[in-house]
Amino acid sequence: MMSRLFAAVLAALLLIAAAAATDAELAKIAQASGTPDIPGLKMVWLSPWGEVRSAHPWRNIIVHQTEGPAGSARGGALEQSKSPTRRGVTVWVETDGTVYWAVAENLVPTHGDGANRNDNKYIDNKATYRQVVRDNSIGVEFAGNYPDVATGPTAAQVAAWKILVQVLRARYRIPLDCVYAHNWIDYKDARYCEGCWLATLARMWGE
């Protein structure tokens, strides 16, 4: 498991080095409206950005992983765009790294389980218990861990996440320690830690 993840990270670093913008360029793009081109990301805009001041006041990022097969992010994003507040998230990431922005940023999809984790298994839950919830957290869903739920993200997903998390944090002024894995804040499937590797990477990259 760890060797697969390590290989994915190494491959992702090569992809990132070939395509990424500078932090300053990403910060500027993050304040745009419409459907901006984001260097290093293949973004499919099912819902364009509005003025950032009109967005929902997101204070956290929650990283999810779905058991859907490769290709399911597109279908999930299309369904989400038709019913924005259904169970799901705002942003979907396919195994090939394609990012689907599915929901207008002033709407709140149903995701998370109410921040019900209070056992401090992964992080100190004093600041998250019943507090990091859908109403203040933008959700990102990574597809593809099927049929083995313990399968890690692909190199293309890791490379996309490196850029995407910078853009989300810059656009909504989200602190680094407010990037969470779903399993860190909710009791989830005991077979794997949903979103944990991706959230850990995001925090490492931001240091």
Secondary structure, DSSP 8 states (H G I E B T S, - for coil): -HHHHHHHHHHHHHHHHHH---HHHHHHHTT--BS---TT--EEESS-B--GGGS----EEEEEE----TTHHHHHHHHHHHSTTSBS-SEEE-TTS-EEE-S-TTS--B-S--S---S-SSS-GGGTTTTS-GGGEEEEEE----S-TT----HHHHHHHHHHHHHHHHHHT--GGGEEEHHHHS---TTS-TTHHHHHHHHHHT-
